[in-house]
Amino acid sequence: MTLTLKRSSREHSGVFGTLISEDEAFSCVTLEHAYPVFDNNFTSKIPAGQYTCVRGLHRLEGMTYSFETFEITCVPGHTDILFHWGNFNTDSAGCVLLGSNVIVESYNGPKMITNSKETFQKFISFLNGIDQFNLTVS
């Protein structure tokens, strides 16, 4: 199985995109932490390319329990790049956050994604019985 992560914008509020399965049975919006490069240009930790995502138990910083998700493996110079829930740029240290919509004005704050925990559960349910998948990032 292959999923595609396609970025649509890179800005101070985050790197936004979409994640879609090859059969289009699953899709959602994504948010990755935006790292400044130069002159209002931003990047994420995951370069464009092909990756293998592997199911496993992981624990985010500050959590007291582990949860099941997928790690994006072989990201150059990085480990523990996961898919998980979160709404804002600050909720990710390089991981891919999943949501249903992008909100441009969030209470006069930065852009955000919504329904992240529910969307993450749909992602995990969609991949039920699958231990790894291919990810194309563009």
N, C-alpha and C positions, 0 to 999 in steps of 0.2 A: 504494500500500500504506500502511496505517496501523497503527502500534503504539501501545499505551496504557500509560503509566506511572502506576500508581495507588499512592499512598503509603498505608501502613498504620500507621506509627508515626513520631513525631518525638521523639527523646530524645538524651541526652548522647552515646550511642554511635553515633549517626547517624540519618539519615532513611531508613527501610526501606520497601520497597514491592515491587511486582511489575511486570514488563514482559511484555506479551502481544500477539501478533499478532492481527489481526482474525479470521483463520481458526482461531486457537488452535493452529496448527502449531508455534509457538515460544512458550515462556514461561520466565521465570527470576525469581529474586529480585534486588532492587537495593539498593544502599547509596549514599547521597550524604552528603557532609560536612554535619554539623549545626552551624549557626551560632546561638549563643544570641540570643534576642530579649529576653525578660524572664522572671523567675520560673519557671525550669524549662521555658520554651517554646523550641522550636528551629525553625529554618527552613532551607531549602536555597537555592541561588542561582537555581533555576529555578521561577518562579511557575507556578501552574496556567494552562493555556492551550494553544494550538496552535502547533507549531513544525515547521520543515522541517529534516531531518537530511541532511547531505551527506557523501558518501564522500570521503576524501582521506588523504594521508599526513601524519602528525603525530608529534611527538616530545615525550614527557613530560620534565619537569625532571629533570636528572641522567642521562638516557638518552643513549647515543652513537649510536643509530640511530633511524630513523623507522619507523613501522608504519602499516598501513592500518586506518582506523576511520571512524566517523561523528561529525561535529561537529553539535551542536544549535545551529542558527543563530538569530539575532535574540533571544537571551536579554537582556532589558533590563539594561544596564550591564555586560555581561560578554561576553567572547569566549573561544574555545578551550574550550568546554564539550563534553567528549568522552564517548563510551562506551569503557570500558577495564576491565582487570582490577585487582584489589586486594581485600583481605579486611577491612580495618578503616577506620573513620572517617578516620584519619590518612593513608590511602592516596589520599584524594581531596581536591582543593582546590576542589571544586564539580562535578566530573565525576560521571557515573553509573557505578558499579562493578556488574558482573554476576556472579551466583553461582547455585549450585544450592540452597542451604539457608541458613537463619539459625541460628546457634548462639548460644543465650542466655548460657551460661557458657563462655567461652573461656579455660580455664586460669586461672580466678579473675580474668579481665580483662573487658574490654568485650564487648558483642555483636559478632559478626562474620558474614561470609558465607563459604561454602566453595566449593571447586572453581571458582575465578574464572577462571583461565586456560583451562580446558576449556570453561566456559560461554561465555566470550568467543569462542572459536574456533567454537562451535556457532552463535552469533549471526552472526558473519561468514559462515559457510557458508550459513546460512539466507538471508542477504541477497545471496548470490552473483548477480552480474549486475545488481544494483540499485544505481544511483548516488545515489538519494535516496528518502526516505520521509517520511511525515507522522507526527508524534508528538503525541499528546494526553496532557497531563499533568493529573492531578486529585489 
